[in-house]
Amino acid sequence: MIHFSIQHHGQQWAHLHWLVRALSGEGGQVDVTLDAPAADVATLAAEIGPLATVRRSQPVIWAGPSVMQQMRESLLFAAERPGWEWFINLSGSCIPLRRPAAMADALARHRAETGLHSHLFAFPVRRPPVWLAYAGPGSGRRLPLFRISVVADQVVEGLMAAPGEPFNPMSRIELRRTLACTECCTETDKFLQLRALTSPELRDRQRFWTTHPYVIGRQWVVLHRSVVEWLVDSPQAAAVATLLSQTFLPDETFFQTALSQAPEALKAGIGTRHNLRGQLGANGAGAPPALRQAHAEGALFARKAKGDLAALHAMVESELWNAP
C-alpha cells in the first residue's frame, strides 16, 4: 500500500479529481491538503471525500519555509495512519504513469533487486557559502523574484540591483542557506521577506553548517515507512527543520540534509540518484512522447499536467497504465 500525499493550491480541480480517482482504492490511500479558503476545502471534501482525506493546509508560498513546514505536517499525518508501506508526495498537477498496485509492485521489485527501499534526488553542494552581514532595512518596496515578490533589506536589494548576472538564489545555491527568509502569507496576499544575517544568526548558521553536510535536490520523494517514521521522531531531523525554517527554498534541502544524518543502516536503503519522477517539470514533460519515455525509464510520475486534460487522461489510462 502507498500513501499518496497531495499538496494543491487554489480552485483548479479538474485534474485533481482525476488524480485522486486514479490513486485511491486498491494499492493506494490519498491525503489532499488544499491551500485555499475553508469553504473551498469543504466543497472539495464533499466532492472527493469518499476517495481521500481532504484537509486545509497552511498558506504556502513558493520558495518559503511554509512549503517545508507543510511537508513535515503531511509526514506526521501519514505516520499516524496504518496500512501503508511507501509514502509519495505530489502536487495536484502530477501525472501517475502507473496504477498504484503496479507502483507498489515496482517498488518491491526494486528493493529486492537493489536493496533500495526509498528514492530521492540529492547531491552535496560543493560551492562555499557566501555569508552576508545585515546592514539595515531596505526601501520596503515589493520587488519581483520569479513567480513571487519579496521585500528585501539593503544587502539583498543591492544584490538585486547589481549589473551583470541577475540575483538568483535558485541557481546560486550558495546563497540559499545564507539568507534569512520569512513569509507574509494570507488568503489574499503572499510575499517573502529576504535579508542578510545578524551577527548571532551568522554565528549560529556557521556553527550548524560545520557539523552538517549541505545537501540539496528535489522536494519530490518516495520514502519507505521506516524513513518517514525516522523523519518524524528524530531529533536530528527536527534540528535541521528548525534551522531551515528561516532559509530560502528549504523544501529542496530538508529531506536531503536531514537524511544525511540518518543511521547508516537506514541510509543504506535510500537511493539518491533518481526520485522516480519524469523530467522534473521541464518544458514538454507532460507531452505524450515525454510521458512514454519517462514510463520506459521506470518513473512513477511525471510533472506537470497542462493543455487538453481529457486527452491527456485518456492517453495515460489507455496506453501507459496497460503497458508492462
MILO-241029 format. One record per residue (C-alpha): residue number from 1; residue in one letter; x, y, z. Coordinates in nm, 3 decimals, padded with zeros to 5 digits. Each point is the difference from the previous one (the first is absolute). Example, Ala and Ser with C-alpha at 12.3 -4.5 7.8 and 13.67 -1.06 7.14 Angstrom:
2
> 1_A_01.230_-00.450_00.780
> 2_S_00.137_00.344_-00.066
***
This chain:
324
> 1_M_00.000_00.000_00.000
> 2_I_00.119_00.351_-00.087
> 3_H_-00.097_00.317_00.185
> 4_F_-00.031_00.281_-00.256
> 5_S_00.035_00.348_00.150
> 6_I_-00.128_00.268_-00.240
> 7_Q_00.058_00.372_00.063
> 8_H_-00.226_00.217_-00.217
> 9_H_-00.060_00.371_-00.035
> 10_G_-00.306_00.192_-00.111
> 11_Q_-00.322_-00.091_-00.176
> 12_Q_00.110_-00.183_-00.318
> 13_W_-00.114_-00.354_00.081
> 14_A_-00.070_-00.177_-00.331
> 15_H_00.332_-00.184_-00.006
> 16_L_-00.003_-00.044_00.378
> 17_H_-00.331_-00.190_-00.016
> 18_W_00.145_-00.240_-00.256
> 19_L_00.325_-00.034_00.196
> 20_V_-00.182_-00.095_00.319
> 21_R_-00.217_-00.255_-00.181
> 22_A_00.312_-00.148_-00.159
> 23_L_00.187_-00.041_00.328
> 24_S_-00.274_-00.104_00.242
> 25_G_-00.125_-00.351_00.055
> 26_E_00.207_-00.311_-00.058
> 27_G_00.359_00.064_00.098
> 28_G_-00.039_00.365_00.097
> 29_Q_-00.129_00.235_00.268
> 30_V_-00.017_00.372_-00.076
> 31_D_00.035_00.311_00.215
> 32_V_-00.061_00.342_-00.157
> 33_T_00.107_00.321_00.172
> 34_L_-00.150_00.305_-00.168
> 35_D_00.135_00.353_00.027
> 36_A_-00.331_00.181_-00.042
> 37_P_-00.279_00.159_00.205
> 38_A_-00.186_-00.227_00.240
> 39_A_-00.313_00.004_-00.217
> 40_D_00.195_-00.139_-00.295
> 41_V_00.149_-00.273_00.217
> 42_A_-00.350_-00.101_00.110
> 43_T_-00.122_-00.004_-00.361
> 44_L_00.289_-00.216_-00.118
> 45_A_-00.044_-00.235_00.296
> 46_A_-00.365_-00.047_-00.093
> 47_E_00.096_-00.080_-00.359
> 48_I_00.285_-00.246_00.060
> 49_G_-00.037_-00.081_00.368
> 50_P_-00.080_-00.370_-00.043
> 51_L_00.323_-00.044_-00.197
> 52_A_00.241_00.210_00.208
> 53_T_00.049_00.199_00.315
> 54_V_-00.019_00.372_-00.075
> 55_R_00.158_00.247_00.240
> 56_R_00.075_00.368_-00.006
> 57_S_00.370_00.078_-00.018
> 58_Q_00.166_00.307_00.138
> 59_P_00.049_00.280_-00.256
> 60_V_00.301_-00.106_-00.207
> 61_I_00.229_00.223_-00.205
> 62_W_00.244_-00.132_-00.257
> 63_A_00.363_-00.004_00.124
> 64_G_-00.103_00.090_00.355
> 65_P_00.026_-00.201_00.323
> 66_S_-00.373_-00.081_-00.005
> 67_V_00.057_-00.255_-00.279
> 68_M_00.232_-00.202_00.223
> 69_Q_-00.222_00.047_00.303
> 70_Q_-00.302_-00.133_-00.189
> 71_M_00.207_-00.294_-00.126
> 72_R_00.095_-00.088_00.359
> 73_E_-00.364_00.025_00.108
> 74_S_-00.096_-00.244_-00.276
> 75_L_00.271_-00.242_00.116
> 76_L_-00.139_00.011_00.353
> 77_F_-00.354_-00.059_-00.127
> 78_A_00.117_-00.296_-00.208
> 79_A_00.198_-00.154_00.286
> 80_E_-00.316_-00.015_00.210
> 81_R_-00.192_-00.195_-00.265
> 82_P_00.030_-00.379_-00.020
> 83_G_00.024_-00.233_-00.294
> 84_W_00.250_00.159_-00.238
> 85_E_00.362_-00.085_-00.081
> 86_W_00.107_00.289_-00.227
> 87_F_-00.058_00.375_00.014
> 88_I_-00.005_00.205_-00.322
> 89_N_-00.051_00.376_00.000
> 90_L_-00.157_00.175_-00.297
> 91_S_-00.136_00.326_-00.125
> 92_G_-00.351_00.012_-00.137
> 93_S_00.141_00.026_-00.353
> 94_C_00.200_-00.325_00.005
> 95_I_-00.076_-00.278_-00.250
> 96_P_00.004_-00.364_00.117
> 97_L_00.166_-00.220_-00.262
> 98_R_-00.110_-00.324_00.168
> 99_R_-00.285_-00.119_00.214
> 100_P_00.069_-00.011_00.378
> 101_A_00.020_-00.380_00.013
> 102_A_00.254_00.003_-00.285
> 103_M_00.199_00.269_00.181
> 104_A_00.011_-00.209_00.316
> 105_D_00.109_-00.305_-00.200
> 106_A_00.276_00.204_-00.168
> 107_L_00.124_00.133_00.334
> 108_A_00.003_-00.345_00.156
> 109_R_00.183_-00.143_-00.300
> 110_H_00.254_00.284_00.007
> 111_R_00.061_-00.061_00.369
> 112_A_00.053_-00.372_-00.055
> 113_E_00.243_00.062_-00.287
> 114_T_00.199_00.295_00.139
> 115_G_-00.066_00.021_00.373
> 116_L_-00.140_00.352_-00.044
> 117_H_-00.333_00.067_00.169
> 118_S_-00.011_00.381_-00.038
> 119_H_00.076_00.236_-00.286
> 120_L_00.087_00.369_-00.023
> 121_F_00.226_00.223_-00.201
> 122_A_00.286_00.151_00.202
> 123_F_00.348_00.137_-00.045
> 124_P_00.247_00.171_00.237
> 125_V_00.067_00.368_-00.067
> 126_R_00.368_00.063_-00.068
> 127_R_-00.018_00.378_-00.034
> 128_P_00.103_00.180_00.321
> 129_P_-00.270_00.206_00.168
> 130_V_-00.011_00.376_-00.053
> 131_W_-00.055_00.150_00.345
> 132_L_-00.176_00.337_-00.011
> 133_A_-00.021_00.234_00.301
> 134_Y_-00.317_00.199_00.070
> 135_A_00.048_00.374_-00.057
> 136_G_-00.348_00.139_00.058
> 137_P_-00.346_-00.004_-00.158
> 138_G_-00.060_00.062_-00.365
> 139_S_-00.248_00.225_-00.175
> 140_G_-00.303_-00.209_00.092
> 141_R_-00.103_-00.031_-00.365
> 142_R_-00.136_-00.326_-00.136
> 143_L_00.244_-00.137_-00.258
> 144_P_-00.069_-00.280_-00.251
> 145_L_00.192_-00.327_00.033
> 146_F_-00.116_-00.274_-00.238
> 147_R_-00.362_-00.086_00.082
> 148_I_-00.002_00.189_00.333
> 149_S_00.077_00.343_00.140
> 150_V_00.242_00.081_00.280
> 151_V_00.071_00.278_00.246
> 152_A_00.376_00.016_00.053
> 153_D_00.257_00.165_00.223
> 154_Q_00.279_00.228_-00.124
> 155_V_00.234_-00.288_-00.079
> 156_V_-00.247_-00.206_-00.202
> 157_E_-00.138_00.307_-00.177
> 158_G_00.357_00.078_-00.101
> 159_L_00.046_-00.351_-00.136
> 160_M_-00.325_00.026_-00.194
> 161_A_00.099_00.336_-00.152
> 162_A_00.359_-00.092_-00.085
> 163_P_00.091_-00.007_-00.373
> 164_G_00.096_-00.320_-00.172
> 165_E_-00.137_-00.336_00.105
> 166_P_-00.340_00.049_00.165
> 167_F_-00.053_-00.088_00.364
> 168_N_-00.107_-00.361_-00.007
> 169_P_00.012_-00.215_00.315
> 170_M_-00.158_-00.276_-00.207
> 171_S_00.317_-00.053_-00.201
> 172_R_00.243_00.161_00.245
> 173_I_-00.063_-00.276_00.249
> 174_E_00.274_00.128_00.231
> 175_L_-00.237_00.287_00.094
> 176_R_-00.294_-00.213_00.108
> 177_R_00.127_-00.091_00.345
> 178_T_00.158_00.343_00.063
> 179_L_-00.316_00.211_-00.036
> 180_A_-00.257_00.052_00.272
> 181_C_-00.344_-00.067_-00.146
> 182_T_-00.339_00.062_00.158
> 183_E_-00.347_00.014_-00.149
> 184_C_-00.308_00.213_-00.013
> 185_C_-00.278_-00.241_-00.094
> 186_T_-00.372_00.068_00.011
> 187_E_-00.288_-00.124_-00.211
> 188_T_00.032_00.306_-00.224
> 189_D_00.369_00.094_00.007
> 190_K_00.331_-00.185_00.008
> 191_F_00.356_00.128_-00.010
> 192_L_00.342_-00.080_00.143
> 193_Q_00.226_00.212_00.215
> 194_L_00.368_-00.060_-00.082
> 195_R_00.295_00.147_00.185
> 196_A_00.360_-00.061_00.096
> 197_L_00.084_-00.147_00.341
> 198_T_00.050_00.172_00.333
> 199_S_00.319_-00.078_00.193
> 200_P_-00.166_-00.265_00.226
> 201_E_-00.165_-00.160_-00.303
> 202_L_00.332_-00.010_-00.183
> 203_R_00.166_-00.176_00.292
> 204_D_-00.285_-00.251_00.035
> 205_R_-00.010_-00.088_-00.369
> 206_Q_00.374_-00.024_-00.039
> 207_R_00.011_-00.232_00.301
> 208_F_-00.286_-00.211_-00.135
> 209_W_00.149_-00.044_-00.346
> 210_T_00.336_-00.108_00.137
> 211_T_-00.171_-00.307_00.150
> 212_H_-00.259_-00.071_-00.273
> 213_P_00.067_-00.069_-00.368
> 214_Y_-00.197_00.232_-00.227
> 215_V_-00.194_-00.226_-00.237
> 216_I_-00.274_00.114_-00.237
> 217_G_-00.217_-00.153_-00.272
> 218_R_-00.371_-00.017_-00.074
> 219_Q_-00.288_00.004_00.245
> 220_W_-00.176_-00.294_-00.168
> 221_V_00.084_-00.331_00.169
> 222_V_-00.094_-00.366_00.037
> 223_L_00.062_-00.106_00.360
> 224_H_-00.037_-00.330_00.180
> 225_R_-00.203_00.015_00.320
> 226_S_00.314_-00.053_00.209
> 227_V_00.149_00.318_-00.148
> 228_V_-00.317_00.202_00.062
> 229_E_-00.012_-00.115_00.361
> 230_W_00.365_00.096_00.050
> 231_L_-00.062_00.346_-00.149
> 232_V_-00.298_00.052_00.230
> 233_D_00.166_-00.122_00.321
> 234_S_00.366_00.095_-00.046
> 235_P_00.153_00.291_00.196
> 236_Q_00.255_00.034_-00.282
> 237_A_-00.273_00.054_-00.259
> 238_A_-00.175_00.247_00.232
> 239_A_00.323_00.199_00.037
> 240_V_00.041_00.019_-00.377
> 241_A_-00.362_00.114_-00.039
> 242_T_00.042_00.268_00.267
> 243_L_00.303_00.149_-00.175
> 244_L_-00.159_-00.022_-00.346
> 245_S_-00.322_00.164_00.120
> 246_Q_00.172_00.335_-00.046
> 247_T_00.172_-00.062_-00.334
> 248_F_-00.083_00.042_-00.369
> 249_L_-00.132_-00.303_-00.193
> 250_P_00.030_-00.249_00.289
> 251_D_-00.230_-00.256_-00.163
> 252_E_00.287_-00.099_-00.232
> 253_T_00.231_-00.049_00.298
> 254_F_-00.198_-00.155_00.286
> 255_F_-00.025_-00.363_-00.108
> 256_Q_00.351_-00.006_-00.140
> 257_T_00.182_00.163_00.293
> 258_A_-00.211_-00.167_00.270
> 259_L_00.050_-00.347_-00.146
> 260_S_00.375_00.055_-00.015
> 261_Q_-00.024_-00.025_00.381
> 262_A_-00.195_-00.328_-00.002
> 263_P_00.144_-00.323_00.145
> 264_E_00.226_-00.179_-00.245
> 265_A_-00.226_-00.306_-00.018
> 266_L_-00.291_00.222_-00.107
> 267_K_00.208_00.206_-00.245
> 268_A_00.119_-00.317_-00.170
> 269_G_-00.351_-00.048_-00.139
> 270_I_-00.043_00.356_-00.132
> 271_G_00.083_00.065_-00.364
> 272_T_00.098_00.358_-00.080
> 273_R_00.042_-00.004_-00.379
> 274_H_-00.362_-00.017_-00.118
> 275_N_-00.326_00.092_00.171
> 276_L_-00.206_-00.201_-00.251
> 277_R_-00.148_00.312_-00.161
> 278_G_00.015_00.081_-00.368
> 279_Q_00.199_00.308_-00.109
> 280_L_-00.093_00.200_00.312
> 281_G_-00.237_00.242_-00.171
> 282_A_00.224_00.093_-00.295
> 283_N_-00.162_00.153_-00.308
> 284_G_-00.195_-00.268_-00.181
> 285_A_00.017_-00.243_00.292
> 286_G_-00.378_-00.051_-00.010
> 287_A_-00.019_-00.067_-00.375
> 288_P_-00.066_-00.359_-00.115
> 289_P_00.354_-00.069_-00.133
> 290_A_00.156_00.112_00.328
> 291_L_-00.252_-00.202_00.202
> 292_R_00.078_-00.313_-00.201
> 293_Q_00.372_00.054_00.053
> 294_A_-00.042_00.060_00.374
> 295_H_-00.209_-00.316_00.030
> 296_A_00.259_-00.203_-00.190
> 297_E_00.273_00.132_00.232
> 298_G_-00.188_-00.122_00.308
> 299_A_-00.150_00.326_00.124
> 300_L_-00.316_-00.023_00.207
> 301_F_-00.115_00.358_-00.065
> 302_A_00.056_00.289_-00.237
> 303_R_-00.057_00.372_00.043
> 304_K_-00.198_00.211_-00.092
> 305_A_-00.348_-00.052_-00.148
> 306_K_-00.086_00.273_-00.253
> 307_G_-00.205_00.056_-00.313
> 308_D_-00.278_-00.238_-00.103
> 309_L_-00.051_-00.191_00.325
> 310_A_-00.262_-00.238_-00.140
> 311_A_00.237_-00.111_-00.276
> 312_L_00.288_-00.029_00.246
> 313_H_-00.203_-00.214_00.240
> 314_A_-00.125_-00.225_-00.279
> 315_M_00.353_-00.056_-00.132
> 316_V_00.138_-00.084_00.345
> 317_E_-00.285_-00.237_00.085
> 318_S_-00.013_-00.184_-00.333
> 319_E_00.370_-00.014_-00.081
> 320_L_00.229_00.041_00.299
> 321_W_-00.206_-00.173_00.267
> 322_N_-00.028_-00.307_-00.221
> 323_A_00.368_-00.008_-00.098
> 324_P_00.228_-00.258_00.163
***
